[in-house]
Amino acid sequence: MRYNDFIKEFMNNTPEQVSDIPENIAAALSSAGIAPDAPYYSGALECVKNALNKKGSSEAVKFWEEYQLSLCEQLTRMETDTGRETVSNAIRTVQAVLYAMRM
Protein backbone atom coordinates (compact mmCIF):
# COMPACT_ATOMS: atom_id res chain seq x y z
CA MET A 1 0.00 0.00 0.00
CA ARG A 2 1.41 3.36 -0.98
CA TYR A 3 1.34 6.30 1.41
CA ASN A 4 -1.12 8.35 -0.69
CA ASP A 5 -3.50 5.41 -1.05
CA PHE A 6 -3.37 4.83 2.70
CA ILE A 7 -4.13 8.48 3.47
CA LYS A 8 -7.02 8.60 1.00
CA GLU A 9 -8.52 5.38 2.40
CA PHE A 10 -8.59 6.49 6.00
CA MET A 11 -9.82 10.02 5.28
CA ASN A 12 -12.63 9.20 2.84
CA ASN A 13 -14.82 6.68 4.61
CA THR A 14 -18.31 7.08 6.01
CA PRO A 15 -18.91 6.84 9.75
CA GLU A 16 -19.99 3.56 11.32
CA GLN A 17 -21.97 3.14 14.51
CA VAL A 18 -19.58 2.60 17.42
CA SER A 19 -21.83 -0.17 18.74
CA ASP A 20 -21.38 -2.12 15.48
CA ILE A 21 -17.59 -2.26 15.78
CA PRO A 22 -16.03 -5.50 17.03
CA GLU A 23 -14.66 -5.08 20.55
CA ASN A 24 -11.04 -5.92 19.66
CA ILE A 25 -10.99 -3.33 16.87
CA ALA A 26 -12.58 -0.66 19.06
CA ALA A 27 -9.99 -1.43 21.76
CA ALA A 28 -7.15 -1.18 19.25
CA LEU A 29 -8.39 2.19 17.98
CA SER A 30 -8.77 3.45 21.54
CA SER A 31 -5.31 2.19 22.53
CA ALA A 32 -3.84 4.10 19.60
CA GLY A 33 -5.53 7.28 20.81
CA ILE A 34 -8.16 7.45 18.06
CA ALA A 35 -11.39 8.78 19.54
CA PRO A 36 -14.74 7.83 17.94
CA ASP A 37 -15.34 11.51 17.17
CA ALA A 38 -12.02 11.94 15.35
CA PRO A 39 -12.58 13.07 11.75
CA TYR A 40 -10.57 10.11 10.44
CA TYR A 41 -12.08 7.47 12.76
CA SER A 42 -14.12 5.69 10.09
CA GLY A 43 -11.15 5.59 7.74
CA ALA A 44 -8.90 4.22 10.48
CA LEU A 45 -11.56 1.65 11.29
CA GLU A 46 -11.64 0.44 7.68
CA CYS A 47 -7.84 0.24 7.56
CA VAL A 48 -7.78 -1.91 10.70
CA LYS A 49 -10.53 -4.18 9.36
CA ASN A 50 -8.76 -4.58 6.01
CA ALA A 51 -5.43 -5.31 7.71
CA LEU A 52 -7.02 -7.95 9.93
CA ASN A 53 -8.44 -9.68 6.86
CA LYS A 54 -4.82 -10.22 5.76
CA LYS A 55 -3.52 -11.03 9.23
CA GLY A 56 -2.70 -14.60 8.28
CA SER A 57 0.26 -13.44 6.24
CA SER A 58 3.49 -14.07 8.13
CA GLU A 59 4.87 -10.80 6.86
CA ALA A 60 1.85 -8.65 7.80
CA VAL A 61 3.11 -7.38 11.17
CA LYS A 62 6.57 -6.75 9.74
CA PHE A 63 5.04 -4.75 6.88
CA TRP A 64 3.03 -2.55 9.25
CA GLU A 65 6.00 -2.02 11.57
CA GLU A 66 8.14 -0.91 8.63
CA TYR A 67 5.33 1.25 7.32
CA GLN A 68 5.00 2.95 10.71
CA LEU A 69 8.73 3.65 10.74
CA SER A 70 8.55 5.21 7.28
CA LEU A 71 5.65 7.41 8.40
CA CYS A 72 7.66 8.52 11.45
CA GLU A 73 10.55 9.42 9.18
CA GLN A 74 8.19 11.32 6.90
CA LEU A 75 6.78 13.20 9.91
CA THR A 76 10.20 14.66 10.63
CA ARG A 77 10.29 16.12 7.11
CA MET A 78 6.82 17.67 7.10
CA GLU A 79 6.88 21.44 6.85
CA THR A 80 3.25 22.36 7.49
CA ASP A 81 0.99 21.84 10.46
CA THR A 82 -1.60 20.22 8.21
CA GLY A 83 0.98 17.78 6.86
CA ARG A 84 2.22 16.93 10.34
CA GLU A 85 -1.35 16.36 11.54
CA THR A 86 -2.18 14.12 8.59
CA VAL A 87 0.95 12.01 9.04
CA SER A 88 0.41 11.85 12.83
CA ASN A 89 -3.11 10.55 12.22
CA ALA A 90 -1.73 7.96 9.81
CA ILE A 91 0.81 6.86 12.44
CA ARG A 92 -1.96 6.42 14.99
CA THR A 93 -3.92 4.37 12.46
CA VAL A 94 -0.95 2.08 11.87
CA GLN A 95 -0.54 1.75 15.65
CA ALA A 96 -4.18 0.63 15.83
CA VAL A 97 -3.53 -1.93 13.10
CA LEU A 98 -0.56 -3.30 15.01
CA TYR A 99 -2.49 -3.42 18.30
CA ALA A 100 -5.33 -5.30 16.62
CA MET A 101 -2.97 -7.78 14.97
CA ARG A 102 -1.30 -8.56 18.27
CA MET A 103 -4.54 -9.18 20.19
Summary of the structure (lengths in Angstrom):
residues: 103
radius of gyration: 12.9
end to end distance: 22.6
largest distance: 37.9
contacts: 288
relative contact order: 0.20
helix: 72%
strand: 0%
